[in-house]
Amino acid sequence: MVYVEGADELLLVEDLHKWFPIRGGVFSSHIGDVRAVDGVSFSLARGETVGLVGESGCGKTTLGRLLLRLVEPTGGNVYYRLPKAESDRIRAAGVGPNGGAGTAASPETDRELQRLRQEYSIYRFSGKRLKEMRRHMSIVFQDPFSSLSPRMLVRDIITEPLAIQGLGTRQERYERAAELIQAVGLNPDHLWRFPHEFSGGQRQRIGIARALAPHPEFVVLDEPTSALDVSVQAQILNILRRLQRDENLTYLFISHHLSVVRAMSNRILVMYLGQIVEGTDTEELFERPLHPYTQALLAAIPIPDPELKRERIILSGDVPSPAAPPSGCRFHTRCPAVMPICSRVEPPLIPVRKNHWVACHLYPGPQGAAGSAAGTGDLPHRVELPAVAALRPIPFAGAEKPEEPPRDHLPTDNPPFPAAAAL
């Protein structure tokens, strides 16, 4: 489980699975499953931004929807507002093959876990308690064109969450909409227009205003800038960081843009074929990536200088199907550092340094032969991989390098993104 010691956790994810059934034949019988999310465990501290990166189809969006209970899981739990003492008990009990030890629990421990799940797991909520939880969680969708109803005025789009939750009078809802529309950089007059009258960047601002209307604590940002121009991306990201500071929000930031993830996130989780393969602080990941897949992702970041070269890591083969993932390590079919054990044994997600978790047989961890190296900085590299300096990303052209994200996982006043001219 990827977590931060001593942090005030808002969400704790325990061995989460989501398998979509595959049906075929004359009677549409069940012939297989697409393992979109397959054993994910991590935590989100209150007020932090956790970046989630990985190739298309690895399960990032499905994971974000599971955290909001927009889809029901196949297995696992998501705990909301779990006290620290109870969180420690869950981690001590083990949370499955990809998130922890997964050892058999005693009857007393099993009964305690069942009690905690009944009390704190969002998948056990119902009625008023479920409705109250939904008020404090929200999402900004990737596509600003299809996520807004073309038949509704912007005023009604923003106030709809408030009306569903029964918050405030009609006048108070309209005042909240006017406040939010200005907070995202639009004018109150825009409340009386329809979505088709706006550009893509303006629609995304409306989506952000709608997500923040009921004063949520946790927001899933599902690639909120991928459909926007670069200049508009910078404006949207500045708005998100300012609103996080003002509202004390917790973000799960899903994106393909590694440079944006670096500037926005306190921690980063790397996902491959439905599982987390590495997770650590943002600067730690960029300065010392350990998993070969993470190294390949960082090596693909373009350098804005035609005369500078970076050693590339070319991954062989295609991404396996999540309906039939490889045995053992799921990355072994494309890994440049593959070993015989990789095809037979699935590596657990273990800490190899302080707050740095990796699922790879290159780093056996405390229980392996090289366990004494864990947490000391002398990690066992059994193959020659590209130097870390060659993987280091380059800051935006024409702008100073942004201030490093805070290491204590608390929201701070981050510097703004560079002006559009610099991008």
PyMOL commands that set and color helices and strands:
alter all, ss='L'
color gray80, all
select helices_A, chain A and resi 60-67+84-93+107-120+122-124+127-135+154-165+170-183+188-192+195-197+200-212+230-247+258-264+282-287+292-299+340-343+371-373+388-391+420-422
alter helices_A, ss='H'
color red, helices_A
select strands_A, chain A and resi 9-24+29-45+49-53+75-80+137-140+218-222+250-254+267-272+275-281+350-353+356-358
alter strands_A, ss='S'
color yellow, strands_A
deselect
rebuild
show_as cartoon
